[in-house]
Every structure is written in structure tokens, then in C-alpha cells.
């Protein structure tokens, strides 16, 4: 999915929010915005948003000296999510369809995104989303794919959200490789975040080899690309992974909350809605529209 005009003010807003975690000096903020704006000036729309985000994040890191400015916020989110885990897990277990409920829990966790919202009430947001059926709901296709799958590759997104991914992984009853970023980027999960969420007891934690806020395959390691090609089923969490992989031909199921108008247009799901999108069915629908 390529970038669009609306992405550019979003990049600048993200720059301000990230930089303010390290400095409130208006001159430094202005100089940083000027540098990011200059960078964007020479990059066309035919690039997936996570590539531009990573490059911008590196500019921020270089200018502020903060390699992982969201580190403490990530830890706080994980602690909050772990406090919610027992109640959410109980609701999933009591559901007439625990797999469906576990998917709902994983989707609800996608509200944890400092790239979009600076503040949120995790408990209230998660409770609100637990009962909300996705606007795009390819659940039956997911069930079919899962029944045929041996090894599953699960692409993580934000720290804190990893705790809710745990609930879905527990329901899958399959061997799972859980992929995280290899370098800090916004509040995306690193290996240490996945371990702090308890995932190492359920899945093999693997690094993607890249630090983009979404799996951009050319920037991943050869080892990760082998895993990606070999997986029987891929679960992709979050908007960044959707932006980077929506044109992939692999058996991917995207679980995300639609957080901007650009992704809303691309998916056909309204901003603010939840989506469980089968790559197979999405491709089929896209071809039908073209005809």
C-alpha cells in the first residue's frame, strides 16, 4: 500500500509527539520539523508508509540522542495489559466460540498505539472493542486456513498489545513463531517486550531483522524471509503491517483497527472500525472490482 498526501501531516505530527518525549525546546523542535519536511520533500508517494516512518524515526533519534524514547511507555502498557489479562482471558474461555473471542481480544489490543493516540484508557477501550464484530469479517476463511495450518507465523505490532496476542496464540493450538522488530521504532514490540508479556512460554520469538513499523520484506533478514515463505498461515497485527504487506501473495490474515482515512480507503472499512481481512479474499474482491 503506497503512501498518500494525508500521510505527510501524520509524519510531521508523529515527529512532534516523539521528539517531545526527549525535548521541549521549541528551537530544537522547529529544526527537527524542518529537517523531516525537507526529507519528505524528496520522497514520492510510491513508498509504503513504514519505510518513511523508519527513516524519519532515525532522523529524530540522531537529533535528540534518544534511541528508544517510548521504552518506559511500552513497559507501562505491558504492566497495564497484564493486569487486564485475567479478566479478558476469563471472558474468552466463557464464550460459546473461544477462537472468535480470542481474535476479538487480539483486535481489542490494537488500540495501544502512541503513533496515533498520545493518551487512552486501555481498560475502557479494550472493554468497548471486545464485543465489536469486525466490519470486514473473514472469520470462516480464518477457520479453514487454521485447520490446514501446521506452523504459524504471527507478526506482532505494539508493546502491550503483545499481552492480548498471547490470548489468541493460546487458542490456536499450533506451533507459532512470533515476529518482533529488531530495532526500536515508536512503541512497536521488541523481543524484550514480547518476553515481558509472557509470550516466550507459548511461542518462539523471532526478530524480523528490520526496524520499520511494519514488516517491509526487503529490509528483513534472510532468516525471516525464509520463515515468511514457509509459513502455512500468517497472522499480521496492526495497520503498519497491513500497509507493508497488503500486496503480498502469502496466506495472510490481517487483524487491525483502521486508524486513518488512507487505510480506510484501501480496505473499504470505515476509520475506527475493526477488520479481520483474508489476503486471499481481499485479492479476489479487488480483481472483481477491476472487472
C-alpha positions as CSV (number, residue, x, y, z in Angstrom):
1,X,0.0,0.0,0.0
2,X,1.6,3.3,-1.1
3,X,1.7,6.5,0.9
4,X,-0.8,9.2,0.2
5,X,-0.9,13.0,0.7
6,X,-2.6,12.5,4.1
7,X,0.4,10.6,5.3
8,X,2.6,13.6,5.3
9,X,1.0,15.7,8.1
10,X,0.7,12.4,10.0
11,X,4.5,12.0,9.7
12,X,5.1,15.6,11.0
13,X,2.6,15.0,13.9
14,X,4.4,11.8,14.8
15,X,7.7,13.7,14.7
16,X,6.5,16.3,17.2
17,X,5.0,13.6,19.6
18,X,8.1,11.5,19.5
19,X,10.6,14.4,19.9
20,X,8.6,15.8,22.9
21,X,9.5,12.7,24.8
22,X,13.1,13.9,24.8
23,X,12.9,17.7,24.5
24,X,10.5,20.7,24.8
25,X,13.0,23.2,23.4
26,X,10.9,25.0,20.6
27,X,14.1,25.8,18.6
28,X,15.1,22.1,18.5
29,X,11.6,21.1,17.6
30,X,11.4,23.6,14.8
31,X,14.8,22.5,13.4
32,X,13.7,18.8,13.6
33,X,10.4,19.5,11.8
34,X,12.3,21.5,9.1
35,X,14.7,18.5,8.6
36,X,11.8,16.0,8.4
37,X,9.9,18.2,6.0
38,X,13.0,18.5,3.8
39,X,13.3,14.7,3.8
40,X,9.7,14.3,2.8
41,X,10.0,16.8,0.0
42,X,12.3,14.5,-1.9
43,X,10.3,11.2,-1.4
44,X,7.4,10.4,-3.7
45,X,4.2,8.6,-2.7
46,X,5.2,5.3,-4.3
47,X,6.8,4.1,-1.0
48,X,5.0,2.2,1.7
49,X,4.4,4.4,4.8
50,X,6.5,2.2,7.2
51,X,9.7,2.9,5.1
52,X,9.2,6.7,5.5
53,X,8.4,6.3,9.2
54,X,11.6,4.4,9.9
55,X,13.7,7.0,8.1
56,X,12.0,9.8,10.0
57,X,12.5,8.0,13.3
58,X,16.2,7.7,12.6
59,X,16.3,11.5,12.0
60,X,14.6,12.0,15.3
61,X,17.0,9.6,17.1
62,X,20.0,11.3,15.6
63,X,18.9,14.8,16.6
64,X,17.6,14.0,20.1
65,X,20.0,11.3,21.0
66,X,17.1,9.1,22.3
67,X,17.3,5.7,20.6
68,X,14.1,4.3,22.3
69,X,12.1,7.3,23.6
70,X,9.0,5.1,24.1
71,X,10.7,2.5,26.2
72,X,9.1,3.5,29.6
73,X,5.7,4.0,28.0
74,X,5.9,0.5,26.5
75,X,6.8,-1.0,29.9
76,X,3.8,0.8,31.4
77,X,1.5,-0.5,28.7
78,X,2.6,-4.1,29.3
79,X,2.0,-3.8,33.0
80,X,-1.5,-2.4,32.4
81,X,-2.3,-5.1,29.9
82,X,-1.1,-7.8,32.2
83,X,-3.5,-6.5,34.9
84,X,-6.3,-6.8,32.3
85,X,-5.2,-10.3,31.1
86,X,-7.0,-12.5,33.7
87,X,-10.4,-10.9,33.1
88,X,-10.1,-10.9,29.3
89,X,-8.9,-14.5,29.4
90,X,-11.9,-15.4,31.5
91,X,-14.3,-13.8,29.0
92,X,-12.7,-15.7,26.2
93,X,-12.9,-19.0,28.0
94,X,-16.6,-18.5,28.8
95,X,-17.5,-17.6,25.2
96,X,-19.5,-20.1,23.0
97,X,-16.8,-19.6,20.4
98,X,-13.4,-19.2,22.2
99,X,-11.4,-18.8,19.0
100,X,-13.7,-16.0,17.8
101,X,-13.5,-14.4,21.2
102,X,-9.6,-14.7,21.2
103,X,-9.5,-12.9,17.9
104,X,-11.7,-10.2,19.3
105,X,-9.3,-9.9,22.3
106,X,-6.3,-9.6,19.9
107,X,-8.1,-7.0,17.9
108,X,-9.0,-5.0,21.0
109,X,-5.3,-4.9,21.9
110,X,-4.6,-2.9,18.7
111,X,-5.9,0.3,20.4
112,X,-2.5,0.6,22.1
113,X,-0.8,2.9,19.6
114,X,1.2,6.0,20.6
115,X,1.8,6.7,16.9
116,X,-1.9,7.6,16.7
117,X,-3.1,8.5,20.2
118,X,-1.0,10.1,23.0
119,X,-3.4,9.1,25.7
120,X,-6.1,6.4,26.0
121,X,-7.9,4.5,28.7
122,X,-6.7,1.0,28.0
123,X,-9.3,-0.8,30.2
124,X,-12.2,1.2,28.7
125,X,-11.0,0.9,25.1
126,X,-10.4,-2.8,25.3
127,X,-13.8,-3.5,27.0
128,X,-15.5,-1.4,24.3
129,X,-13.9,-3.4,21.5
130,X,-14.2,-6.9,22.9
131,X,-17.8,-7.2,21.8
132,X,-17.4,-5.3,18.5
133,X,-17.6,-7.6,15.4
134,X,-15.2,-6.6,12.6
135,X,-16.7,-4.6,9.7
136,X,-14.7,-6.9,7.4
137,X,-15.0,-10.3,8.9
138,X,-13.3,-13.2,7.1
139,X,-13.6,-15.5,10.2
140,X,-14.8,-18.5,8.3
141,X,-11.8,-18.3,5.9
142,X,-9.6,-18.0,9.0
143,X,-11.1,-21.1,10.5
144,X,-10.4,-23.0,7.2
145,X,-6.9,-21.8,7.0
146,X,-6.1,-22.6,10.6
147,X,-7.5,-26.2,10.2
148,X,-5.0,-26.8,7.4
149,X,-2.0,-25.0,9.0
150,X,1.0,-26.6,10.6
151,X,3.4,-23.8,11.5
152,X,2.0,-20.3,12.0
153,X,3.9,-17.0,11.7
154,X,2.4,-14.3,13.9
155,X,3.6,-10.7,13.1
156,X,3.5,-8.6,16.3
157,X,2.8,-4.9,16.4
158,X,2.8,-2.7,19.5
159,X,4.1,-3.5,23.0
160,X,1.2,-4.0,25.4
161,X,-0.8,-5.4,22.6
162,X,1.5,-8.4,22.9
163,X,-0.4,-9.5,26.0
164,X,-3.6,-9.8,24.0
165,X,-1.8,-11.6,21.3
166,X,-1.0,-14.2,24.0
167,X,-4.7,-14.9,24.3
168,X,-5.1,-15.7,20.6
169,X,-1.9,-17.8,20.5
170,X,-3.2,-19.8,23.4
171,X,-6.4,-20.5,21.4
172,X,-4.6,-21.5,18.2
173,X,-3.1,-24.8,19.5
174,X,-0.4,-24.8,16.8
175,X,3.4,-24.1,16.9
176,X,3.8,-20.3,16.5
177,X,6.8,-18.1,15.6
178,X,6.1,-14.6,17.0
179,X,8.0,-11.9,15.0
180,X,9.1,-8.6,16.6
181,X,11.1,-5.6,15.4
182,X,14.9,-5.7,15.5
183,X,15.3,-2.0,16.5
184,X,13.2,0.5,18.4
185,X,10.5,2.3,16.4
186,X,7.7,4.2,18.1
187,X,6.1,1.7,20.6
188,X,6.4,-1.4,18.4
189,X,7.3,-4.6,20.2
190,X,10.9,-5.7,20.6
191,X,12.0,-9.2,21.8
192,X,12.3,-7.9,25.4
193,X,8.6,-6.6,25.2
194,X,7.4,-10.0,24.0
195,X,9.2,-11.8,26.8
196,X,7.8,-9.4,29.4
197,X,4.3,-10.1,28.1
198,X,4.8,-13.9,28.7
199,X,5.0,-14.9,25.1
200,X,8.2,-16.8,25.3
201,X,6.4,-19.6,27.1
202,X,3.9,-20.0,24.2
203,X,5.8,-19.1,21.0
204,X,9.3,-18.9,19.6
205,X,10.2,-15.2,19.5
206,X,12.0,-14.2,16.3
207,X,13.3,-10.9,15.1
208,X,12.3,-9.7,11.7
209,X,15.7,-8.1,11.0
210,X,14.2,-4.7,10.4
211,X,13.1,-1.7,12.4
212,X,10.3,-0.5,10.2
213,X,6.8,-0.1,11.9
214,X,5.5,-2.8,9.7
215,X,7.2,-5.8,8.0
216,X,8.9,-4.4,4.9
217,X,10.2,-7.6,3.4
218,X,13.3,-6.2,1.5
219,X,14.5,-4.8,4.9
220,X,14.1,-8.1,6.8
221,X,16.8,-10.7,7.4
222,X,17.2,-13.7,5.1
223,X,16.2,-16.0,8.0
224,X,13.0,-14.1,8.5
225,X,12.2,-14.2,4.8
226,X,12.6,-18.0,4.8
227,X,10.1,-18.2,7.7
228,X,7.7,-15.9,5.9
229,X,7.8,-18.0,2.7
230,X,7.5,-21.3,4.6
231,X,4.6,-20.4,7.0
232,X,1.3,-22.2,6.4
233,X,-0.6,-19.3,7.8
234,X,0.4,-15.7,8.7
235,X,-1.4,-13.6,11.3
236,X,-0.5,-9.9,10.8
237,X,-1.3,-7.5,13.6
238,X,-1.8,-3.8,13.1
239,X,-2.0,-1.1,10.5
240,X,1.7,-0.8,9.8
241,X,2.0,-4.5,8.9
242,X,-1.1,-4.1,6.6
243,X,0.4,-1.1,4.9
244,X,3.6,-3.0,4.2
245,X,2.2,-6.4,3.2
246,X,-1.2,-5.8,1.7
247,X,0.1,-6.6,-1.8
248,X,1.8,-9.8,-0.7
249,X,0.7,-13.1,-2.2
250,X,1.2,-15.1,1.1
251,X,-1.7,-16.6,3.2
252,X,-2.0,-13.6,5.5
253,X,-4.9,-12.7,7.8
254,X,-4.7,-9.0,8.8
255,X,-6.1,-8.1,12.2
256,X,-6.3,-4.4,12.7
257,X,-8.2,-1.3,13.9
258,X,-8.4,1.1,11.0
259,X,-6.8,4.3,12.3
260,X,-6.6,6.6,9.3
261,X,-8.5,7.6,6.1
262,X,-5.8,6.2,3.8
263,X,-6.2,2.7,5.2
264,X,-9.9,3.1,5.3
265,X,-10.0,3.8,1.6
266,X,-7.7,0.9,0.8
267,X,-9.6,-1.7,2.9
268,X,-13.1,-0.4,2.4
269,X,-13.6,-0.4,6.2
270,X,-14.5,2.9,8.0
271,X,-12.0,4.7,10.1
272,X,-12.2,3.5,13.7
273,X,-13.6,0.1,12.7
274,X,-12.1,-3.4,13.3
275,X,-11.1,-5.7,10.5
276,X,-10.2,-9.3,10.0
277,X,-9.1,-9.5,6.4
278,X,-8.1,-12.6,4.5
279,X,-5.5,-11.7,1.9
280,X,-6.9,-14.4,-0.4
281,X,-10.4,-12.9,-0.2
282,X,-9.1,-9.3,-0.4
283,X,-7.3,-10.2,-3.7
284,X,-10.4,-11.9,-5.1
285,X,-12.6,-8.9,-4.2
286,X,-10.0,-6.4,-5.7
287,X,-10.0,-8.4,-9.0
288,X,-13.8,-8.4,-9.1
289,X,-13.9,-4.6,-8.7
290,X,-11.4,-4.2,-11.5
291,X,-13.7,-6.1,-13.8
